[in-house]
Amino acid sequence: SGTSDVGGLVGFNGAATTSCYSTGAVSGTSDVGGLAGVNTSTITSCYWDTDTSGHPSSAGGTGKTTPEMKQQSTFVGFDFTTTPEWVLLEGFSYPYLPWQTIDDVLPYGAGNGTSGAPYEVSTLALLARLSAMPSEWGAGIYFALTADIDASDTSALNSGLGFSPIGNPTTPFQGSFEGNGHIISGLSINRPSQDFVGLFGYVDSGAIIQNIGLEGGSVTGRNYVGALIGYNPTTITSCYSTGTVSGGSSVGGLVGYNPGTTTSSYSTGAV
């Protein structure tokens, strides 16, 4: 905030500015902009959040809504691949720098991932974090749902592919996921050319998955497709699903291919 020459990133810009963004609230009386208040040089590949800044205009840069600011495609000119210079969790985080950790940007709730203090998952963003972090799929890592999660926004993720399954044959989910009787509703996965598709794509024989409800939503894959798990060699306890599931072979309402054991569980969705 200030009186004049106020911007989310720079108040008065007299030098070339490239590949930057701002999200903070901006206030002032004159020459106020979401990114820059006054600009006498060049501003290239820079962006500001028009929702959080409260300003639709700026002396330079490109204004985007909050949902747009959490899409990699928005940031033309940002390097997400080579070094990379930037990292972004599609749909859930602003760009962040590689020296930052995901814990800086999107931390789990209380807990340290042990059996006595599991990582707490209470939002769709944290569920998406788990799906995007194979380093968190290892044995001895514990997670617990602490709230119901509305996952209907997953239909727009990853250019329409939806939620990315947790675990694959190369890096299976080996940890423990305790649902605590909570519900994940409206989960959308649309990956007709991909095998091992579900909330969990591929789990290890030592994994623990229990007490989870999946309501509504739609899961589509190629082979080994289920609403909860695509390939399951372990024991599933007290889980259910009601959404639709479709695929080529080894397709089931709750589990696609199940060499493991399923107890006190059911599915009612169309398959």
GIQUIFEN-V858430 format. One record per pair of residues at least 12 apart in sequence whose ideal C-beta (glycine too) atoms are under 10 Angstrom apart, sorted by sequence separation. I is the first residue (numbers start at 1). J is the second residue. If there is no record, write none. Layout:
I/J
I/J
This chain:
8/20
9/21
10/22
22/34
35/47
36/48
46/58
48/60
50/62
51/63
62/74
85/97
86/98
93/105
107/119
108/120
109/121
151/163
187/199
189/201
200/212
214/226
215/227
227/239
228/240
229/241
241/253
242/254
254/266
255/267
8/21
9/22
22/35
34/47
35/48
48/61
50/63
51/64
52/65
62/75
75/88
84/97
85/98
87/100
89/102
92/105
93/106
107/120
108/121
109/122
130/143
199/212
214/227
227/240
228/241
240/253
241/254
253/266
254/267
8/22
9/23
21/35
22/36
34/48
35/49
46/60
47/61
48/62
49/63
50/64
51/65
52/66
62/76
72/86
74/88
84/98
87/101
92/106
108/122
109/123
214/228
227/241
240/254
241/255
253/267
254/268
7/22
8/23
9/24
11/26
20/35
33/48
34/49
35/50
43/58
46/61
47/62
48/63
49/64
50/65
51/66
72/87
80/95
83/98
87/102
108/123
184/199
199/214
213/228
226/241
227/242
239/254
252/267
253/268
254/269
256/271
8/24
20/36
34/50
43/59
44/60
45/61
46/62
47/63
48/64
49/65
50/66
51/67
72/88
89/105
127/143
198/214
212/228
227/243
239/255
253/269
7/24
8/25
9/26
11/28
34/51
43/60
44/61
45/62
47/64
49/66
51/68
52/69
71/88
72/89
73/90
78/95
88/105
89/106
106/123
109/126
119/136
126/143
227/244
228/245
230/247
253/270
254/271
8/26
17/35
34/52
35/53
37/55
42/60
43/61
49/67
50/68
51/69
70/88
72/90
87/105
108/126
127/145
199/217
227/245
236/254
253/271
7/26
12/31
17/36
34/53
39/58
40/59
41/60
43/62
49/68
50/69
69/88
70/89
71/90
72/91
75/94
106/125
107/126
126/145
209/228
226/245
231/250
236/255
252/271
6/26
11/31
13/33
33/53
34/54
35/55
39/59
40/60
49/69
70/90
71/91
75/95
105/125
106/126
126/146
199/219
201/221
209/229
225/245
230/250
232/252
251/271
6/27
7/28
11/32
32/53
34/55
37/58
38/59
39/60
47/68
48/69
49/70
70/91
74/95
108/129
126/147
163/184
198/219
225/246
226/247
230/251
6/28
11/33
13/35
17/39
26/48
32/54
33/55
34/56
35/57
36/58
37/59
38/60
39/61
47/69
70/92
106/128
107/129
108/130
119/141
121/143
122/144
127/149
177/199
197/219
202/224
207/229
219/241
225/247
230/252
232/254
236/258
245/267
1/24
5/28
6/29
10/33
13/36
20/43
32/55
33/56
34/57
35/58
36/59
37/60
70/93
72/95
106/129
113/136
118/141
119/142
120/143
121/144
122/145
123/146
126/149
128/151
131/154
143/166
177/200
197/220
198/221
201/224
209/232
224/247
225/248
229/252
232/255
239/262
1/25
2/26
3/27
4/28
6/30
7/31
8/32
9/33
12/36
13/37
14/38
15/39
17/41
18/42
20/44
21/45
22/46
23/47
24/48
25/49
33/57
34/58
35/59
36/60
67/91
69/93
70/94
105/129
118/142
119/143
120/144
121/145
122/146
123/147
125/149
127/151
163/187
165/189
172/196
197/221
201/225
212/236
217/241
219/243
220/244
221/245
223/247
224/248
225/249
226/250
228/252
231/255
232/256
233/257
234/258
236/260
237/261
239/263
240/264
241/265
242/266
243/267
245/269
246/270
247/271
1/26
2/27
3/28
4/29
5/30
6/31
7/32
8/33
9/34
10/35
11/36
12/37
13/38
14/39
15/40
16/41
17/42
18/43
19/44
20/45
21/46
22/47
23/48
24/49
32/57
33/58
34/59
35/60
36/61
69/94
70/95
113/138
115/140
117/142
118/143
119/144
120/145
121/146
122/147
124/149
128/153
162/187
163/188
164/189
196/221
197/222
201/226
203/228
207/232
209/234
210/235
211/236
212/237
213/238
214/239
215/240
216/241
217/242
218/243
219/244
220/245
221/246
222/247
223/248
224/249
225/250
226/251
227/252
228/253
229/254
230/255
231/256
232/257
233/258
234/259
235/260
236/261
237/262
238/263
239/264
240/265
241/266
242/267
243/268
244/269
245/270
246/271
1/27
2/28
3/29
4/30
5/31
6/32
7/33
8/34
9/35
10/36
11/37
12/38
13/39
14/40
15/41
16/42
17/43
18/44
19/45
20/46
21/47
22/48
23/49
26/52
27/53
32/58
33/59
34/60
35/61
69/95
103/129
106/132
114/140
115/141
116/142
118/144
120/146
121/147
122/148
123/149
124/150
128/154
131/157
162/188
163/189
165/191
168/194
169/195
173/199
177/203
194/220
195/221
196/222
197/223
198/224
200/226
203/229
207/233
208/234
209/235
210/236
211/237
212/238
213/239
214/240
215/241
216/242
217/243
218/244
219/245
220/246
221/247
222/248
223/249
224/250
225/251
226/252
227/253
228/254
229/255
230/256
231/257
232/258
233/259
234/260
235/261
236/262
237/263
238/264
239/265
240/266
241/267
242/268
243/269
244/270
245/271
1/28
2/29
3/30
4/31
5/32
6/33
7/34
8/35
9/36
10/37
11/38
12/39
13/40
14/41
15/42
16/43
17/44
18/45
19/46
20/47
21/48
22/49
25/52
26/53
27/54
28/55
32/59
33/60
34/61
35/62
47/74
102/129
106/133
113/140
114/141
115/142
117/144
118/145
119/146
120/147
122/149
123/150
124/151
127/154
161/188
162/189
163/190
164/191
168/195
169/196
173/200
187/214
193/220
194/221
195/222
196/223
197/224
198/225
199/226
202/229
203/230
204/231
205/232
206/233
207/234
208/235
209/236
210/237
211/238
212/239
213/240
214/241
215/242
216/243
217/244
218/245
219/246
220/247
221/248
222/249
223/250
224/251
225/252
226/253
227/254
228/255
229/256
230/257
231/258
232/259
233/260
234/261
235/262
236/263
237/264
238/265
239/266
240/267
241/268
242/269
243/270
244/271
1/29
2/30
3/31
4/32
5/33
7/35
8/36
9/37
10/38
12/40
13/41
15/43
16/44
17/45
18/46
19/47
20/48
21/49
23/51
24/52
25/53
26/54
27/55
31/59
33/61
34/62
35/63
47/75
66/94
108/136
113/141
114/142
118/146
121/149
124/152
125/153
160/188
161/189
162/190
163/191
168/196
172/200
173/201
175/203
184/212
185/213
186/214
187/215
188/216
189/217
190/218
191/219
192/220
193/221
194/222
195/223
196/224
197/225
198/226
199/227
200/228
201/229
202/230
203/231
204/232
205/233
206/234
207/235
208/236
209/237
210/238
211/239
212/240
213/241
214/242
215/243
216/244
217/245
218/246
219/247
222/250
223/251
224/252
226/254
227/255
228/256
229/257
231/259
232/260
233/261
234/262
235/263
236/264
237/265
238/266
239/267
240/268
241/269
242/270
2/31
3/32
7/36
8/37
10/39
13/42
17/46
23/52
24/53
25/54
26/55
34/63
46/75
47/76
112/141
113/142
124/153
128/157
137/166
161/190
162/191
165/194
167/196
168/197
172/201
173/202
174/203
175/204
181/210
182/211
183/212
184/213
185/214
186/215
187/216
188/217
189/218
190/219
191/220
192/221
193/222
194/223
195/224
196/225
197/226
198/227
199/228
200/229
201/230
202/231
203/232
204/233
205/234
207/236
208/237
209/238
210/239
212/241
213/242
214/243
221/250
222/251
226/255
227/256
229/258
231/260
232/261
236/265
240/269
2/32
6/36
7/37
13/43
22/52
23/53
24/54
25/55
33/63
34/64
45/75
47/77
102/132
112/142
113/143
124/154
128/158
136/166
137/167
143/173
154/184
160/190
161/191
164/194
165/195
171/201
172/202
173/203
174/204
176/206
177/207
178/208
179/209
180/210
181/211
182/212
183/213
184/214
185/215
186/216
187/217
188/218
189/219
190/220
191/221
192/222
194/224
195/225
196/226
197/227
198/228
199/229
200/230
201/231
202/232
203/233
204/234
205/235
209/239
221/251
225/255
226/256
232/262
241/271
1/32
5/36
6/37
7/38
22/53
45/76
46/77
47/78
92/123
102/133
111/142
137/168
155/186
157/188
158/189
160/191
161/192
165/196
167/198
171/202
172/203
173/204
174/205
175/206
176/207
177/208
178/209
179/210
180/211
181/212
182/213
183/214
184/215
185/216
186/217
187/218
188/219
189/220
190/221
191/222
194/225
198/229
199/230
200/231
202/233
203/234
220/251
224/255
225/256
226/257
229/260
5/37
6/38
7/39
26/58
44/76
45/77
46/78
92/124
93/125
111/143
131/163
132/164
134/166
141/173
143/175
144/176
145/177
146/178
151/183
154/186
155/187
156/188
157/189
158/190
161/193
165/197
166/198
167/199
168/200
169/201
170/202
172/204
174/206
175/207
176/208
177/209
178/210
179/211
180/212
181/213
183/215
184/216
185/217
186/218
187/219
188/220
189/221
197/229
198/230
200/232
219/251
224/256
225/257
226/258
4/37
5/38
10/43
13/46
44/77
45/78
91/124
92/125
102/135
111/144
124/157
131/164
133/166
134/167
138/171
139/172
141/174
142/175
143/176
144/177
145/178
147/180
148/181
149/182
150/183
151/184
152/185
153/186
154/187
155/188
157/190
158/191
161/194
164/197
165/198
166/199
167/200
168/201
169/202
171/204
172/205
173/206
174/207
175/208
176/209
177/210
178/211
179/212
183/216
184/217
192/225
196/229
197/230
198/231
203/236
223/256
224/257
229/262
4/38
9/43
91/125
92/126
102/136
130/164
131/165
132/166
134/168
137/171
138/172
139/173
140/174
141/175
142/176
143/177
144/178
145/179
146/180
148/182
149/183
150/184
151/185
152/186
154/188
155/189
163/197
165/199
166/200
167/201
168/202
172/206
173/207
174/208
175/209
176/210
177/211
178/212
179/213
191/225
196/230
197/231
198/232
219/253
223/257
224/258
228/262
2/37
92/127
93/128
108/143
109/144
111/146
128/163
131/166
137/172
138/173
139/174
140/175
141/176
142/177
143/178
144/179
145/180
147/182
148/183
149/184
150/185
151/186
152/187
153/188
154/189
155/190
162/197
163/198
165/200
166/201
167/202
172/207
173/208
177/212
179/214
195/230
196/231
221/256
10/46
22/58
89/125
92/128
93/129
108/144
110/146
127/163
128/164
130/166
131/167
134/170
135/171
137/173
138/174
139/175
140/176
141/177
142/178
143/179
144/180
145/181
146/182
147/183
148/184
149/185
150/186
151/187
152/188
154/190
163/199
165/201
166/202
167/203
173/209
189/225
194/230
195/231
200/236
9/46
91/128
92/129
109/146
130/167
134/171
136/173
137/174
138/175
139/176
145/182
148/185
149/186
150/187
151/188
164/201
165/202
166/203
167/204
219/256
228/265
9/47
90/128
108/146
109/147
128/166
134/172
137/175
144/182
145/183
149/187
151/189
189/227
9/48
22/61
89/128
93/132
124/163
127/166
134/173
136/175
145/184
214/253
228/267
8/48
21/61
89/129
92/132
167/207
187/227
199/239
214/254
227/267
7/48
8/49
20/61
21/62
187/228
189/230
226/267
52/94
89/131
90/132
131/173
199/241
227/269
17/60
21/64
23/66
89/132
130/173
166/209
184/227
198/241
8/52
9/53
17/61
89/133
184/228
227/271
8/53
49/94
130/175
226/271
7/53
8/54
13/59
23/69
225/271
8/55
12/59
13/60
22/69
47/94
130/177
198/245
7/55
10/58
11/59
13/61
21/69
47/95
151/199
197/245
6/55
9/58
10/59
179/228
197/246
198/247
8/58
10/60
197/247
219/269
7/58
9/60
10/61
209/260
218/269
7/59
9/61
195/247
203/255
217/269
218/270
219/271
7/60
8/61
21/74
194/247
195/248
207/260
210/263
211/264
212/265
214/267
215/268
216/269
5/59
7/61
21/75
163/217
165/219
187/241
189/243
192/246
195/249
196/250
197/251
198/252
202/256
205/259
210/264
211/265
215/269
70/125
162/217
169/224
188/243
192/247
193/248
195/250
200/255
201/256
202/257
205/260
210/265
214/269
19/75
119/175
121/177
162/218
163/219
165/221
173/229
187/243
189/245
190/246
191/247
192/248
198/254
19/76
20/77
21/78
118/175
121/178
127/184
162/219
181/238
183/240
184/241
185/242
186/243
198/255
203/260
19/77
20/78
118/176
119/177
121/179
162/220
179/237
185/243
198/256
18/77
19/78
118/177
121/180
161/220
172/231
179/238
183/242
184/243
197/256
18/78
19/79
118/178
120/180
122/182
124/184
127/187
165/225
174/234
179/239
196/256
92/153
115/176
121/182
169/230
172/233
173/234
195/256
196/257
91/153
113/175
118/180
124/186
155/217
167/229
168/230
169/231
172/234
195/257
91/154
113/176
115/178
121/184
124/187
137/200
151/214
154/217
155/218
166/229
167/230
168/231
151/215
152/216
154/218
165/229
167/231
21/86
91/156
92/157
137/202
139/204
143/208
148/213
151/216
152/217
165/230
19/85
91/157
137/203
138/204
140/206
142/208
143/209
145/211
151/217
19/86
90/157
91/158
137/204
139/206
144/211
145/212
148/215
90/158
131/199
139/207
145/213
90/159
131/200
130/200
131/201
137/207
23/94
22/94
91/163
127/199
21/94
21/95
90/164
20/95
19/95
71/156
67/153
71/157
73/159
71/159
67/156
115/208
